[in-house]
Amino acid sequence: MLLIFTIMQIKKPKVGKKIFKILTGVVVGGAIGSILGLTLAPKKGKETRQYLREKSLEMFLEGKARIKDEKRLGFFKRCLLKLLMPKNKK
């Protein structure tokens, strides 16, 4: 809700209204989709919750690994740039 109120306070009325409409549609659509997905799920509630737990943990661990890889790649990029960039001679 704070995000929606923050967007409403944007000074430019045309841009603010468009963004507000888009975000409202995304939030409402996501809520409706989640509710329909959970109510029309072919599995029992207990199985669905277990599946969601497993998938959320899997996604969390994958994201954590990607962040770690990106940090490592960022370090290597900085090292390569230092090696490849000519030093300024004054």
Protein Blocks (a to p, Z undefined) as FASTA:
>chain_A
ZZmmmmmmpmblmlmmmmmmmmmmmmmmmmmmmmmmmmmpcbdfklmmmmmmmmmmmmmm
mmmmmmmmmmmmmmmmmmmmmmmpccddZZ
